[in-house]
C-alpha cells in the first residue's frame, strides 16, 4: 500500500505531535495551565501523531 505522505514529511509530523503532547504536559505542571487547555494540546498532539502514522 502506497503512503500518501512521503517519509521525509511523516517523521517531522510524528515528532511534532509527540512534542506538542510533552509541552502541554510540562506547561500544565510548571505554569499551572488550565486542564482544558492541556487536554486540547494533548488532543492536537495525538491527532498529529495519528495523522503521521495512518497517512
Secondary structure, DSSP 8 states (H G I E B T S, - for coil): ---SS-HHHHHHHHHHHHHHHHHHHHHHHHH---HHHHHHHHHHHHHHHHHHHH-
